[in-house]
């Protein structure tokens, strides 16, 4: 019985010591992600933006948000959250598979959605990394 108590106590101590290290390592990896560049454009070809702008006509159709992410230590994710004004219109989770990774999402813009838009780029734990602002004009 004494050996079992000692064993359980040892396991508990080990868990108490390891959990903060694991949490710290996970937050360190998430904290390493940085947005090197984020752009809104008409199209993405060979992982490059085509006609990047800050203003688009209301008949634009589809827009793309291309982001270059640096610093991933392991496979990770970012999320593009598209907003029209203060209303969330789309949420797209994208893989990040290396320390220098480009990825993109797209959104169809309705012709009546005239005004200010923005895209929040969020890290794997939902932390804010970047904002990309643009407008749709008549």
ChimeraX attribute file (.defattr): number of C-alpha atoms within 10 A of each C-alpha:
attribute: neighborCount
match mode: 1-to-1
recipient: residues
	/A:1	6
	/A:2	6
	/A:3	8
	/A:4	9
	/A:5	10
	/A:6	11
	/A:7	12
	/A:8	11
	/A:9	12
	/A:10	12
	/A:11	12
	/A:12	12
	/A:13	11
	/A:14	11
	/A:15	11
	/A:16	11
	/A:17	11
	/A:18	12
	/A:19	11
	/A:20	11
	/A:21	11
	/A:22	11
	/A:23	10
	/A:24	12
	/A:25	12
	/A:26	12
	/A:27	13
	/A:28	12
	/A:29	16
	/A:30	22
	/A:31	16
	/A:32	14
	/A:33	23
	/A:34	19
	/A:35	20
	/A:36	14
	/A:37	13
	/A:38	21
	/A:39	22
	/A:40	27
	/A:41	22
	/A:42	17
	/A:43	17
	/A:44	20
	/A:45	7
	/A:46	6
	/A:47	14
	/A:48	16
	/A:49	20
	/A:50	15
	/A:51	11
	/A:52	18
	/A:53	14
	/A:54	13
	/A:55	16
	/A:56	19
	/A:57	13
	/A:58	17
	/A:59	15
	/A:60	14
	/A:61	13
	/A:62	13
	/A:63	18
	/A:64	19
	/A:65	23
	/A:66	23
	/A:67	26
	/A:68	18
	/A:69	24
	/A:70	18
	/A:71	18
	/A:72	20
	/A:73	15
	/A:74	12
	/A:75	11
	/A:76	18
	/A:77	19
	/A:78	25
	/A:79	23
	/A:80	25
	/A:81	18
	/A:82	25
	/A:83	17
	/A:84	19
	/A:85	14
	/A:86	10
	/A:87	9
	/A:88	13
	/A:89	15
	/A:90	15
	/A:91	16
	/A:92	14
	/A:93	16
	/A:94	16
	/A:95	15
	/A:96	23
	/A:97	16
	/A:98	15
	/A:99	18
	/A:100	15
	/A:101	17
	/A:102	21
	/A:103	18
	/A:104	22
	/A:105	20
	/A:106	19
	/A:107	15
	/A:108	12
	/A:109	18
	/A:110	13
	/A:111	14
	/A:112	11
	/A:113	16
	/A:114	18
	/A:115	14
	/A:116	15
	/A:117	21
	/A:118	19
	/A:119	24
	/A:120	18
	/A:121	25
	/A:122	20
	/A:123	22
	/A:124	19
	/A:125	14
	/A:126	12
	/A:127	14
	/A:128	13
	/A:129	16
	/A:130	17
	/A:131	16
	/A:132	18
	/A:133	17
	/A:134	18
	/A:135	18
	/A:136	21
	/A:137	16
	/A:138	11
